[in-house]
């Protein structure tokens, strides 16, 4: 575990919250569309934001 300052921890917390929100939003958008191409794109975007979340979380 790296030694992070309070400011860095706060920034990571904010980024984690943003990424989590984006994952939820894109999953919701995917569920709300009937178009399979759009649904697939939204799910792909959600997966990318989940990967960002996981990468940020690993820094804690």
C-alpha distance matrix in Angstrom:
0.0 3.8 6.6 8.8 12.4 14.5 16.4 13.6 12.4 16.1 16.7 14.2 15.9 19.2 18.5 17.4 20.6 22.7 21.5 22.2 25.6 26.4 25.7 28.0 30.7 31.0 31.3 33.9 35.7 35.8 37.3 39.9 41.4 44.0 43.7 41.7 40.7 39.3 37.6 36.0 34.8 33.3 31.5 30.2 28.9 27.3 25.5 24.2 22.9 21.2 19.5 18.5 17.2 15.2 13.7 12.8 11.4 9.0 7.5 6.8
3.8 0.0 3.8 6.1 9.7 12.4 13.9 11.1 10.9 14.7 14.9 13.0 15.3 18.2 17.5 17.2 20.5 22.2 21.4 22.6 25.7 26.4 26.3 28.7 31.0 31.4 32.1 34.6 36.2 36.5 38.3 40.6 42.0 44.7 44.2 42.5 41.2 39.6 38.3 36.7 35.1 33.7 32.2 30.7 29.1 27.8 26.2 24.5 23.1 22.0 20.2 18.5 17.6 16.2 14.1 12.7 12.3 10.3 7.5 7.5
6.6 3.8 0.0 3.8 6.7 9.7 11.6 9.6 9.6 13.2 14.1 13.0 15.0 17.9 17.9 18.0 20.9 22.7 22.5 23.7 26.5 27.6 27.8 30.0 32.1 32.9 33.8 36.0 37.6 38.3 40.0 42.1 43.7 46.6 46.2 44.7 43.4 41.6 40.3 39.0 37.3 35.6 34.4 33.0 31.2 29.8 28.6 26.8 25.0 24.1 22.7 20.6 19.4 18.6 16.7 14.6 14.2 13.0 9.8 9.0
8.8 6.1 3.8 0.0 3.8 6.6 8.0 5.8 6.2 9.7 10.4 9.8 11.9 14.5 14.7 15.3 17.9 19.6 19.9 21.2 23.7 24.8 25.4 27.6 29.4 30.4 31.5 33.6 35.1 36.0 37.7 39.6 41.3 44.4 44.0 42.7 41.4 39.3 38.2 37.1 35.2 33.4 32.4 31.2 29.0 27.7 26.9 25.0 22.8 22.4 21.2 18.7 17.5 17.4 15.5 12.7 12.8 12.6 9.0 8.1
12.4 9.7 6.7 3.8 0.0 3.8 5.3 5.1 6.2 8.5 9.9 10.5 12.2 14.3 15.3 16.4 18.4 20.0 21.0 22.3 24.4 25.8 26.8 28.7 30.3 31.6 32.9 34.6 36.1 37.4 39.1 40.7 42.5 45.7 45.4 44.4 43.1 40.8 39.8 38.9 36.9 34.9 34.3 33.2 30.7 29.4 29.0 27.0 24.6 24.5 23.7 20.8 19.5 20.0 18.3 15.1 15.4 15.8 12.2 11.1
14.5 12.4 9.7 6.6 3.8 0.0 3.8 5.5 5.1 6.1 8.6 9.8 10.4 12.3 14.2 15.1 16.5 18.5 19.9 20.9 22.6 24.4 25.7 27.1 28.7 30.4 31.7 33.0 34.7 36.2 37.7 39.1 41.2 44.5 44.5 43.7 42.6 40.0 39.0 38.5 36.5 34.1 33.7 33.0 30.3 28.7 28.8 27.1 24.2 24.1 23.9 21.0 19.2 20.2 19.0 15.5 15.5 16.7 13.5 11.7
16.4 13.9 11.6 8.0 5.3 3.8 0.0 3.8 5.5 5.1 6.2 8.6 9.8 10.6 12.3 14.2 15.4 16.7 18.4 19.9 21.3 22.8 24.4 26.0 27.1 28.8 30.5 31.8 33.0 34.8 36.5 37.7 39.5 43.0 42.7 42.1 40.8 38.1 37.4 36.9 34.6 32.4 32.3 31.5 28.5 27.3 27.6 25.6 22.7 23.2 23.0 19.7 18.4 19.9 18.4 14.8 15.7 17.1 13.9 12.9
13.6 11.1 9.6 5.8 5.1 5.5 3.8 0.0 3.8 5.4 5.1 6.1 8.5 9.8 10.5 12.1 14.2 15.3 16.3 18.1 20.0 21.0 22.4 24.4 25.7 26.9 28.6 30.2 31.4 32.8 34.7 36.1 37.8 41.1 40.7 39.8 38.4 36.0 35.2 34.4 32.2 30.1 29.8 28.7 26.0 24.9 24.8 22.6 20.0 20.4 19.8 16.6 15.5 16.7 14.9 11.5 12.6 13.7 10.3 9.9
12.4 10.9 9.6 6.2 6.2 5.1 5.5 3.8 0.0 3.8 5.4 5.1 6.1 8.6 9.8 10.4 12.3 14.3 15.2 16.3 18.4 20.0 20.9 22.6 24.3 25.8 27.0 28.6 30.2 31.5 33.1 34.7 36.6 39.9 39.8 38.9 37.8 35.4 34.2 33.6 31.7 29.4 28.7 28.0 25.5 23.8 23.8 22.1 19.3 19.1 18.9 16.0 14.2 15.2 14.2 10.6 10.6 12.2 9.4 7.7
16.1 14.7 13.2 9.7 8.5 6.1 5.1 5.4 3.8 0.0 3.8 5.4 5.0 6.3 8.7 9.9 10.7 12.5 14.4 15.4 16.7 18.6 20.1 21.4 22.7 24.6 26.1 27.2 28.8 30.5 32.0 33.2 35.3 38.7 38.8 38.2 37.1 34.4 33.4 33.2 31.1 28.6 28.4 27.9 25.1 23.4 24.0 22.4 19.2 19.4 19.8 16.7 14.7 16.6 15.9 12.1 12.5 14.8 12.4 10.9
16.7 14.9 14.1 10.4 9.9 8.6 6.2 5.1 5.4 3.8 0.0 3.8 5.4 5.1 6.2 8.6 9.9 10.6 12.3 14.2 15.4 16.6 18.4 20.2 21.1 22.7 24.5 25.8 27.0 28.6 30.5 31.6 33.4 36.8 36.6 36.0 34.6 32.0 31.2 30.8 28.5 26.2 26.2 25.5 22.5 21.3 21.8 19.8 16.7 17.5 17.7 14.2 13.0 15.2 14.1 10.4 11.8 14.1 11.6 11.3
14.2 13.0 13.0 9.8 10.5 9.8 8.6 6.1 5.1 5.4 3.8 0.0 3.8 5.4 5.0 6.0 8.6 9.8 10.4 12.1 14.1 15.3 16.3 18.3 19.8 21.1 22.5 24.2 25.6 26.9 28.6 30.2 32.0 35.2 34.9 34.0 32.8 30.4 29.3 28.7 26.7 24.4 24.0 23.2 20.5 19.0 19.1 17.3 14.4 14.6 14.5 11.4 9.8 11.6 10.6 6.8 8.0 10.4 8.3 8.1
15.9 15.3 15.0 11.9 12.2 10.4 9.8 8.5 6.1 5.0 5.4 3.8 0.0 3.8 5.5 5.1 6.3 8.7 10.0 10.5 12.4 14.4 15.4 16.7 18.4 20.2 21.3 22.7 24.4 25.9 27.3 28.8 30.9 34.2 34.4 33.7 32.8 30.2 28.9 28.7 26.9 24.2 23.7 23.5 20.9 18.9 19.4 18.2 14.9 14.7 15.6 12.8 10.3 12.4 12.6 8.9 8.8 12.0 10.7 9.4
19.2 18.2 17.9 14.5 14.3 12.3 10.6 9.8 8.6 6.3 5.1 5.4 3.8 0.0 3.8 5.4 5.1 6.3 8.7 9.9 10.7 12.5 14.4 15.6 16.6 18.6 20.2 21.2 22.6 24.5 26.0 27.1 29.1 32.6 32.7 32.3 31.3 28.4 27.5 27.5 25.4 22.7 22.8 22.6 19.5 17.9 19.0 17.6 14.1 14.8 16.0 12.9 10.9 13.9 14.0 10.5 11.3 14.6 13.3 12.7
18.5 17.5 17.9 14.7 15.3 14.2 12.3 10.5 9.8 8.7 6.2 5.0 5.5 3.8 0.0 3.8 5.4 5.1 6.1 8.5 9.8 10.6 12.3 14.3 15.3 16.5 18.4 19.9 21.0 22.5 24.4 25.7 27.4 30.7 30.4 29.8 28.5 25.9 25.0 24.7 22.5 20.1 20.1 19.5 16.4 15.1 16.0 14.1 10.8 11.9 12.6 9.3 8.0 11.1 10.9 7.7 9.5 12.6 11.7 12.1
17.4 17.2 18.0 15.3 16.4 15.1 14.2 12.1 10.4 9.9 8.6 6.0 5.1 5.4 3.8 0.0 3.8 5.5 5.2 6.0 8.6 9.9 10.6 12.4 14.2 15.5 16.6 18.4 20.0 21.2 22.7 24.4 26.3 29.5 29.6 28.7 27.8 25.3 23.9 23.6 21.9 19.3 18.7 18.5 15.9 13.8 14.3 13.3 9.9 9.7 11.0 8.5 5.7 8.7 9.6 6.7 7.1 10.8 10.8 10.6
20.6 20.5 20.9 17.9 18.4 16.5 15.4 14.2 12.3 10.7 9.9 8.6 6.3 5.1 5.4 3.8 0.0 3.8 5.5 5.1 6.2 8.7 10.0 10.7 12.3 14.4 15.6 16.5 18.4 20.1 21.3 22.6 24.9 28.3 28.7 28.2 27.6 24.8 23.4 23.6 22.0 18.9 18.7 19.2 16.3 14.0 15.4 14.9 11.1 11.3 13.5 11.3 8.6 11.8 13.2 10.5 10.6 14.4 14.4 13.8
22.7 22.2 22.7 19.6 20.0 18.5 16.7 15.3 14.3 12.5 10.6 9.8 8.7 6.3 5.1 5.5 3.8 0.0 3.8 5.5 5.1 6.3 8.7 10.0 10.5 12.3 14.3 15.3 16.4 18.3 20.1 21.0 22.9 26.4 26.4 26.2 25.2 22.2 21.3 21.6 19.5 16.5 16.9 17.1 13.9 12.2 14.1 13.0 9.3 10.8 12.9 10.2 8.8 12.5 13.4 11.2 12.4 15.8 15.8 16.0
21.5 21.4 22.5 19.9 21.0 19.9 18.4 16.3 15.2 14.4 12.3 10.4 10.0 8.7 6.1 5.2 5.5 3.8 0.0 3.8 5.4 5.1 6.2 8.7 9.8 10.6 12.3 14.2 15.3 16.5 18.5 19.9 21.5 24.8 24.6 23.9 22.9 20.2 19.1 18.9 17.0 14.3 14.1 14.0 11.0 9.2 10.6 9.5 5.7 7.0 9.2 7.0 5.6 9.4 10.6 9.2 10.5 13.7 14.4 15.1
22.2 22.6 23.7 21.2 22.3 20.9 19.9 18.1 16.3 15.4 14.2 12.1 10.5 9.9 8.5 6.0 5.1 5.5 3.8 0.0 3.8 5.5 5.2 6.4 8.7 10.2 10.8 12.4 14.4 15.5 16.8 18.6 20.7 23.9 24.2 23.5 23.1 20.5 18.7 18.9 17.6 14.5 13.9 14.6 12.2 9.3 10.9 11.1 7.6 7.2 10.4 9.3 6.7 9.8 12.2 11.0 10.9 14.4 15.6 15.6
25.6 25.7 26.5 23.7 24.4 22.6 21.3 20.0 18.4 16.7 15.4 14.1 12.4 10.7 9.8 8.6 6.2 5.1 5.4 3.8 0.0 3.8 5.5 5.2 6.1 8.7 10.0 10.5 12.2 14.2 15.4 16.5 18.8 22.2 22.8 22.6 22.3 19.2 17.8 18.6 17.1 13.7 13.9 15.1 12.3 9.8 12.5 12.7 9.2 10.0 13.2 11.9 10.1 13.5 15.5 14.1 14.5 18.0 18.9 18.9
26.4 26.4 27.6 24.8 25.8 24.4 22.8 21.0 20.0 18.6 16.6 15.3 14.4 12.5 10.6 9.9 8.7 6.3 5.1 5.5 3.8 0.0 3.8 5.4 5.0 6.1 8.5 9.7 10.4 12.1 14.1 15.2 16.8 20.2 20.2 19.9 19.2 16.1 15.1 15.6 13.7 10.5 11.1 11.9 8.8 6.9 9.9 9.8 6.6 8.5 11.5 10.4 9.8 13.2 14.8 14.1 15.2 18.3 19.3 20.0
25.7 26.3 27.8 25.4 26.8 25.7 24.4 22.4 20.9 20.1 18.4 16.3 15.4 14.4 12.3 10.6 10.0 8.7 6.2 5.2 5.5 3.8 0.0 3.8 5.6 5.4 6.2 8.6 10.0 10.6 12.4 14.3 16.0 19.0 19.2 18.4 18.0 15.4 13.6 13.8 12.7 9.5 8.8 10.0 7.9 4.6 7.2 8.4 5.7 6.1 9.7 9.8 8.8 11.5 13.9 13.9 14.3 17.2 18.9 19.6
28.0 28.7 30.0 27.6 28.7 27.1 26.0 24.4 22.6 21.4 20.2 18.3 16.7 15.6 14.3 12.4 10.7 10.0 8.7 6.4 5.2 5.4 3.8 0.0 3.8 5.6 5.2 6.1 8.6 9.9 10.6 12.3 14.7 17.9 18.8 18.5 18.8 15.9 13.8 14.9 14.3 10.6 10.2 12.5 10.7 7.5 10.3 12.0 9.5 9.5 13.2 13.4 11.8 14.3 17.1 16.7 16.7 19.8 21.6 21.7
30.7 31.0 32.1 29.4 30.3 28.7 27.1 25.7 24.3 22.7 21.1 19.8 18.4 16.6 15.3 14.2 12.3 10.5 9.8 8.7 6.1 5.0 5.6 3.8 0.0 3.8 5.5 5.1 6.1 8.6 9.9 10.5 12.7 16.2 16.9 17.2 17.2 13.9 12.4 14.1 12.9 9.1 10.1 12.4 10.0 8.0 11.6 12.7 10.4 11.6 15.0 14.8 14.0 16.9 19.1 18.7 19.2 22.4 23.8 24.2
31.0 31.4 32.9 30.4 31.6 30.4 28.8 26.9 25.8 24.6 22.7 21.1 20.2 18.6 16.5 15.5 14.4 12.3 10.6 10.2 8.7 6.1 5.4 5.6 3.8 0.0 3.8 5.3 4.9 6.0 8.6 9.7 10.9 14.2 14.2 14.0 13.7 10.7 9.1 10.4 9.2 5.4 6.5 8.8 6.8 5.3 9.0 10.3 9.1 10.5 13.6 13.9 13.9 16.4 18.5 18.8 19.6 22.3 24.0 24.9
31.3 32.1 33.8 31.5 32.9 31.7 30.5 28.6 27.0 26.1 24.5 22.5 21.3 20.2 18.4 16.6 15.6 14.3 12.3 10.8 10.0 8.5 6.2 5.2 5.5 3.8 0.0 3.8 5.5 5.0 6.2 8.7 10.4 13.2 14.0 13.4 14.0 11.5 8.8 10.1 10.3 6.8 6.1 9.4 8.8 6.2 9.1 11.6 10.7 10.7 14.1 15.2 14.6 16.5 19.2 19.8 19.9 22.5 24.7 25.3
33.9 34.6 36.0 33.6 34.6 33.0 31.8 30.2 28.6 27.2 25.8 24.2 22.7 21.2 19.9 18.4 16.5 15.3 14.2 12.4 10.5 9.7 8.6 6.1 5.1 5.3 3.8 0.0 3.8 5.4 5.1 6.3 9.0 12.3 13.8 14.2 15.2 12.2 9.9 12.3 12.5 8.8 9.3 12.7 11.7 9.6 12.8 15.0 13.6 14.0 17.5 18.2 17.4 19.6 22.3 22.4 22.5 25.4 27.4 27.7
35.7 36.2 37.6 35.1 36.1 34.7 33.0 31.4 30.2 28.8 27.0 25.6 24.4 22.6 21.0 20.0 18.4 16.4 15.3 14.4 12.2 10.4 10.0 8.6 6.1 4.9 5.5 3.8 0.0 3.8 5.4 5.0 6.6 10.2 11.0 11.9 12.4 9.0 7.6 10.5 10.1 6.7 8.6 11.6 10.6 9.7 13.1 14.8 14.0 15.2 18.3 18.8 18.7 21.1 23.4 23.7 24.3 27.1 28.9 29.6
35.8 36.5 38.3 36.0 37.4 36.2 34.8 32.8 31.5 30.5 28.6 26.9 25.9 24.5 22.5 21.2 20.1 18.3 16.5 15.5 14.2 12.1 10.6 9.9 8.6 6.0 5.0 5.4 3.8 0.0 3.8 5.4 5.7 8.4 9.0 8.9 9.8 7.2 4.5 7.3 8.0 5.3 6.1 9.6 9.8 9.0 11.7 14.0 14.0 14.7 17.5 18.8 18.9 20.8 23.1 24.0 24.5 26.9 29.0 30.0
37.3 38.3 40.0 37.7 39.1 37.7 36.5 34.7 33.1 32.0 30.5 28.6 27.3 26.0 24.4 22.7 21.3 20.1 18.5 16.8 15.4 14.1 12.4 10.6 9.9 8.6 6.2 5.1 5.4 3.8 0.0 3.8 5.7 8.0 10.1 10.3 12.3 10.2 7.2 10.1 11.6 9.0 9.1 12.8 13.2 11.7 14.2 16.9 16.6 16.7 19.8 21.3 20.8 22.5 25.3 26.0 26.0 28.6 30.9 31.4
39.9 40.6 42.1 39.6 40.7 39.1 37.7 36.1 34.7 33.2 31.6 30.2 28.8 27.1 25.7 24.4 22.6 21.0 19.9 18.6 16.5 15.2 14.3 12.3 10.5 9.7 8.7 6.3 5.0 5.4 3.8 0.0 3.8 6.9 9.3 10.9 12.7 10.1 8.3 11.9 12.8 10.3 11.5 15.0 14.9 13.9 16.9 19.1 18.6 19.3 22.4 23.4 23.1 25.2 27.7 28.2 28.5 31.2 33.2 33.8
41.4 42.0 43.7 41.3 42.5 41.2 39.5 37.8 36.6 35.3 33.4 32.0 30.9 29.1 27.4 26.3 24.9 22.9 21.5 20.7 18.8 16.8 16.0 14.7 12.7 10.9 10.4 9.0 6.6 5.7 5.7 3.8 0.0 3.8 5.6 7.7 9.5 7.2 6.2 10.0 11.0 9.5 11.2 14.2 14.6 14.5 17.2 19.2 19.4 20.3 23.0 24.2 24.4 26.4 28.7 29.5 30.1 32.5 34.6 35.5
44.0 44.7 46.6 44.4 45.7 44.5 43.0 41.1 39.9 38.7 36.8 35.2 34.2 32.6 30.7 29.5 28.3 26.4 24.8 23.9 22.2 20.2 19.0 17.9 16.2 14.2 13.2 12.3 10.2 8.4 8.0 6.9 3.8 0.0 3.8 6.1 8.9 8.1 7.2 10.5 12.3 11.8 13.0 15.8 16.9 17.0 19.2 21.4 22.1 22.8 25.3 26.8 27.2 28.9 31.2 32.2 32.8 35.0 37.3 38.3
43.7 44.2 46.2 44.0 45.4 44.5 42.7 40.7 39.8 38.8 36.6 34.9 34.4 32.7 30.4 29.6 28.7 26.4 24.6 24.2 22.8 20.2 19.2 18.8 16.9 14.2 14.0 13.8 11.0 9.0 10.1 9.3 5.6 3.8 0.0 3.8 5.6 5.4 6.1 8.6 10.1 10.7 12.3 14.2 15.5 16.5 18.4 20.2 21.3 22.4 24.5 25.9 26.9 28.5 30.4 31.7 32.6 34.6 36.8 38.2
41.7 42.5 44.7 42.7 44.4 43.7 42.1 39.8 38.9 38.2 36.0 34.0 33.7 32.3 29.8 28.7 28.2 26.2 23.9 23.5 22.6 19.9 18.4 18.5 17.2 14.0 13.4 14.2 11.9 8.9 10.3 10.9 7.7 6.1 3.8 0.0 3.8 5.5 4.9 6.0 8.5 9.8 10.4 12.1 14.1 15.1 16.3 18.3 19.9 20.7 22.4 24.3 25.4 26.6 28.5 30.2 31.0 32.7 35.1 36.6
40.7 41.2 43.4 41.4 43.1 42.6 40.8 38.4 37.8 37.1 34.6 32.8 32.8 31.3 28.5 27.8 27.6 25.2 22.9 23.1 22.3 19.2 18.0 18.8 17.2 13.7 14.0 15.2 12.4 9.8 12.3 12.7 9.5 8.9 5.6 3.8 0.0 3.8 5.4 5.1 6.2 8.7 9.9 10.5 12.4 14.3 15.4 16.7 18.6 19.9 21.2 22.8 24.4 25.7 27.2 28.9 30.2 31.7 33.9 35.7
39.3 39.6 41.6 39.3 40.8 40.0 38.1 36.0 35.4 34.4 32.0 30.4 30.2 28.4 25.9 25.3 24.8 22.2 20.2 20.5 19.2 16.1 15.4 15.9 13.9 10.7 11.5 12.2 9.0 7.2 10.2 10.1 7.2 8.1 5.4 5.5 3.8 0.0 3.8 5.4 5.0 6.1 8.6 9.7 10.5 12.2 14.2 15.4 16.6 18.3 20.0 21.2 22.5 24.3 25.8 27.1 28.4 30.3 32.2 33.9
37.6 38.3 40.3 38.2 39.8 39.0 37.4 35.2 34.2 33.4 31.2 29.3 28.9 27.5 25.0 23.9 23.4 21.3 19.1 18.7 17.8 15.1 13.6 13.8 12.4 9.1 8.8 9.9 7.6 4.5 7.2 8.3 6.2 7.2 6.1 4.9 5.4 3.8 0.0 3.8 5.5 5.2 6.2 8.6 10.0 10.5 12.3 14.4 15.5 16.4 18.5 20.1 20.9 22.4 24.4 25.8 26.6 28.6 30.8 32.2
36.0 36.7 39.0 37.1 38.9 38.5 36.9 34.4 33.6 33.2 30.8 28.7 28.7 27.5 24.7 23.6 23.6 21.6 18.9 18.9 18.6 15.6 13.8 14.9 14.1 10.4 10.1 12.3 10.5 7.3 10.1 11.9 10.0 10.5 8.6 6.0 5.1 5.4 3.8 0.0 3.8 5.5 5.1 6.1 8.7 9.8 10.5 12.4 14.4 15.2 16.5 18.5 19.8 20.9 22.6 24.4 25.4 26.9 29.3 31.0
34.8 35.1 37.3 35.2 36.9 36.5 34.6 32.2 31.7 31.1 28.5 26.7 26.9 25.4 22.5 21.9 22.0 19.5 17.0 17.6 17.1 13.7 12.7 14.3 12.9 9.2 10.3 12.5 10.1 8.0 11.6 12.8 11.0 12.3 10.1 8.5 6.2 5.0 5.5 3.8 0.0 3.8 5.4 5.0 6.2 8.6 9.8 10.7 12.5 14.2 15.4 16.7 18.4 19.9 21.2 22.8 24.3 25.9 27.8 29.7
33.3 33.7 35.6 33.4 34.9 34.1 32.4 30.1 29.4 28.6 26.2 24.4 24.2 22.7 20.1 19.3 18.9 16.5 14.3 14.5 13.7 10.5 9.5 10.6 9.1 5.4 6.8 8.8 6.7 5.3 9.0 10.3 9.5 11.8 10.7 9.8 8.7 6.1 5.2 5.5 3.8 0.0 3.8 5.4 5.1 6.2 8.7 9.9 10.7 12.3 14.3 15.4 16.4 18.3 20.0 21.1 22.3 24.4 26.3 27.8
31.5 32.2 34.4 32.4 34.3 33.7 32.3 29.8 28.7 28.4 26.2 24.0 23.7 22.8 20.1 18.7 18.7 16.9 14.1 13.9 13.9 11.1 8.8 10.2 10.1 6.5 6.1 9.3 8.6 6.1 9.1 11.5 11.2 13.0 12.3 10.4 9.9 8.6 6.2 5.1 5.4 3.8 0.0 3.8 5.4 5.0 6.2 8.7 9.9 10.3 12.3 14.3 15.0 16.3 18.3 19.9 20.6 22.4 24.8 26.2
30.2 30.7 33.0 31.2 33.2 33.0 31.5 28.7 28.0 27.9 25.5 23.2 23.5 22.6 19.5 18.5 19.2 17.1 14.0 14.6 15.1 11.9 10.0 12.5 12.4 8.8 9.4 12.7 11.6 9.6 12.8 15.0 14.2 15.8 14.2 12.1 10.5 9.7 8.6 6.1 5.0 5.4 3.8 0.0 3.8 5.4 5.1 6.4 8.8 9.8 10.6 12.6 14.2 15.3 16.6 18.6 19.8 21.2 23.4 25.3
28.9 29.1 31.2 29.0 30.7 30.3 28.5 26.0 25.5 25.1 22.5 20.5 20.9 19.5 16.4 15.9 16.3 13.9 11.0 12.2 12.3 8.8 7.9 10.7 10.0 6.8 8.8 11.7 10.6 9.8 13.2 14.9 14.6 16.9 15.5 14.1 12.4 10.5 10.0 8.7 6.2 5.1 5.4 3.8 0.0 3.8 5.4 5.1 6.3 8.6 9.9 10.7 12.4 14.3 15.4 16.7 18.3 20.1 21.8 23.7
27.3 27.8 29.8 27.7 29.4 28.7 27.3 24.9 23.8 23.4 21.3 19.0 18.9 17.9 15.1 13.8 14.0 12.2 9.2 9.3 9.8 6.9 4.6 7.5 8.0 5.3 6.2 9.6 9.7 9.0 11.7 13.9 14.5 17.0 16.5 15.1 14.3 12.2 10.5 9.8 8.6 6.2 5.0 5.4 3.8 0.0 3.8 5.4 5.2 6.1 8.7 9.8 10.4 12.3 14.2 15.3 16.2 18.3 20.4 21.7
25.5 26.2 28.6 26.9 29.0 28.8 27.6 24.8 23.8 24.0 21.8 19.1 19.4 19.0 16.0 14.3 15.4 14.1 10.6 10.9 12.5 9.9 7.2 10.3 11.6 9.0 9.1 12.8 13.1 11.7 14.2 16.9 17.2 19.2 18.4 16.3 15.4 14.2 12.3 10.5 9.8 8.7 6.2 5.1 5.4 3.8 0.0 3.8 5.4 4.9 6.2 8.6 9.6 10.4 12.3 14.2 15.0 16.4 18.9 20.5
24.2 24.5 26.8 25.0 27.0 27.1 25.6 22.6 22.1 22.4 19.8 17.3 18.2 17.6 14.1 13.3 14.9 13.0 9.5 11.1 12.7 9.8 8.4 12.0 12.7 10.3 11.6 15.0 14.8 14.0 16.9 19.1 19.2 21.4 20.2 18.3 16.7 15.4 14.4 12.4 10.7 9.9 8.7 6.4 5.1 5.4 3.8 0.0 3.8 5.4 5.0 6.3 8.6 9.8 10.6 12.4 14.1 15.4 17.3 19.4
22.9 23.1 25.0 22.8 24.6 24.2 22.7 20.0 19.3 19.2 16.7 14.4 14.9 14.1 10.8 9.9 11.1 9.3 5.7 7.6 9.2 6.6 5.7 9.5 10.4 9.1 10.7 13.6 14.0 14.0 16.6 18.6 19.4 22.1 21.3 19.9 18.6 16.6 15.5 14.4 12.5 10.7 9.9 8.8 6.3 5.2 5.4 3.8 0.0 3.8 5.3 4.9 6.1 8.6 9.7 10.5 12.1 14.2 15.7 17.4
21.2 22.0 24.1 22.4 24.5 24.1 23.2 20.4 19.1 19.4 17.5 14.6 14.7 14.8 11.9 9.7 11.3 10.8 7.0 7.2 10.0 8.5 6.1 9.5 11.6 10.5 10.7 14.0 15.2 14.7 16.7 19.3 20.3 22.8 22.4 20.7 19.9 18.3 16.4 15.2 14.2 12.3 10.3 9.8 8.6 6.1 4.9 5.4 3.8 0.0 3.8 5.4 4.9 6.1 8.6 9.8 10.3 12.3 14.6 15.9
19.5 20.2 22.7 21.2 23.7 23.9 23.0 19.8 18.9 19.8 17.7 14.5 15.6 16.0 12.6 11.0 13.5 12.9 9.2 10.4 13.2 11.5 9.7 13.2 15.0 13.6 14.1 17.5 18.3 17.5 19.8 22.4 23.0 25.3 24.5 22.4 21.2 20.0 18.5 16.5 15.4 14.3 12.3 10.6 9.9 8.7 6.2 5.0 5.3 3.8 0.0 3.8 5.4 5.0 6.1 8.6 9.7 10.6 12.9 15.0
18.5 18.5 20.6 18.7 20.8 21.0 19.7 16.6 16.0 16.7 14.2 11.4 12.8 12.9 9.3 8.5 11.3 10.2 7.0 9.3 11.9 10.4 9.8 13.4 14.8 13.9 15.2 18.2 18.8 18.8 21.3 23.4 24.2 26.8 25.9 24.3 22.8 21.2 20.1 18.5 16.7 15.4 14.3 12.6 10.7 9.8 8.6 6.3 4.9 5.4 3.8 0.0 3.8 5.5 5.1 6.2 8.5 10.0 11.2 13.4
17.2 17.6 19.4 17.5 19.5 19.2 18.4 15.5 14.2 14.7 13.0 9.8 10.3 10.9 8.0 5.7 8.6 8.8 5.6 6.7 10.1 9.8 8.8 11.8 14.0 13.9 14.6 17.4 18.7 18.9 20.8 23.1 24.4 27.2 26.9 25.4 24.4 22.5 20.9 19.8 18.4 16.4 15.0 14.2 12.4 10.4 9.6 8.6 6.1 4.9 5.4 3.8 0.0 3.8 5.5 5.2 6.0 8.6 10.2 11.4
15.2 16.2 18.6 17.4 20.0 20.2 19.9 16.7 15.2 16.6 15.2 11.6 12.4 13.9 11.1 8.7 11.8 12.5 9.4 9.8 13.5 13.2 11.5 14.3 16.9 16.4 16.5 19.6 21.1 20.8 22.5 25.2 26.4 28.9 28.5 26.6 25.7 24.3 22.4 20.9 19.9 18.3 16.3 15.3 14.3 12.3 10.4 9.8 8.6 6.1 5.0 5.5 3.8 0.0 3.8 5.5 5.0 6.2 8.9 10.4
13.7 14.1 16.7 15.5 18.3 19.0 18.4 14.9 14.2 15.9 14.1 10.6 12.6 14.0 10.9 9.6 13.2 13.4 10.6 12.2 15.5 14.8 13.9 17.1 19.1 18.5 19.2 22.3 23.4 23.1 25.3 27.7 28.7 31.2 30.4 28.5 27.2 25.8 24.4 22.6 21.2 20.0 18.3 16.6 15.4 14.2 12.3 10.6 9.7 8.6 6.1 5.1 5.5 3.8 0.0 3.8 5.5 5.2 6.9 9.6
12.8 12.7 14.6 12.7 15.1 15.5 14.8 11.5 10.6 12.1 10.4 6.8 8.9 10.5 7.7 6.7 10.5 11.2 9.2 11.0 14.1 14.1 13.9 16.7 18.7 18.8 19.8 22.4 23.7 24.0 26.0 28.2 29.5 32.2 31.7 30.2 28.9 27.1 25.8 24.4 22.8 21.1 19.9 18.6 16.7 15.3 14.2 12.4 10.5 9.8 8.6 6.2 5.2 5.5 3.8 0.0 3.8 5.4 5.4 7.4
11.4 12.3 14.2 12.8 15.4 15.5 15.7 12.6 10.6 12.5 11.8 8.0 8.8 11.3 9.5 7.1 10.6 12.4 10.5 10.9 14.5 15.2 14.3 16.7 19.2 19.6 19.9 22.5 24.3 24.5 26.0 28.5 30.1 32.8 32.6 31.0 30.2 28.4 26.6 25.4 24.3 22.3 20.6 19.8 18.3 16.2 15.0 14.1 12.1 10.3 9.7 8.5 6.0 5.0 5.5 3.8 0.0 3.8 5.3 5.6
9.0 10.3 13.0 12.6 15.8 16.7 17.1 13.7 12.2 14.8 14.1 10.4 12.0 14.6 12.6 10.8 14.4 15.8 13.7 14.4 18.0 18.3 17.2 19.8 22.4 22.3 22.5 25.4 27.1 26.9 28.6 31.2 32.5 35.0 34.6 32.7 31.7 30.3 28.6 26.9 25.9 24.4 22.4 21.2 20.1 18.3 16.4 15.4 14.2 12.3 10.6 10.0 8.6 6.2 5.2 5.4 3.8 0.0 3.8 5.5
7.5 7.5 9.8 9.0 12.2 13.5 13.9 10.3 9.4 12.4 11.6 8.3 10.7 13.3 11.7 10.8 14.4 15.8 14.4 15.6 18.9 19.3 18.9 21.6 23.8 24.0 24.7 27.4 28.9 29.0 30.9 33.2 34.6 37.3 36.8 35.1 33.9 32.2 30.8 29.3 27.8 26.3 24.8 23.4 21.8 20.4 18.9 17.3 15.7 14.6 12.9 11.2 10.2 8.9 6.9 5.4 5.3 3.8 0.0 3.8
6.8 7.5 9.0 8.1 11.1 11.7 12.9 9.9 7.7 10.9 11.3 8.1 9.4 12.7 12.1 10.6 13.8 16.0 15.1 15.6 18.9 20.0 19.6 21.7 24.2 24.9 25.3 27.7 29.6 30.0 31.4 33.8 35.5 38.3 38.2 36.6 35.7 33.9 32.2 31.0 29.7 27.8 26.2 25.3 23.7 21.7 20.5 19.4 17.4 15.9 15.0 13.4 11.4 10.4 9.6 7.4 5.6 5.5 3.8 0.0
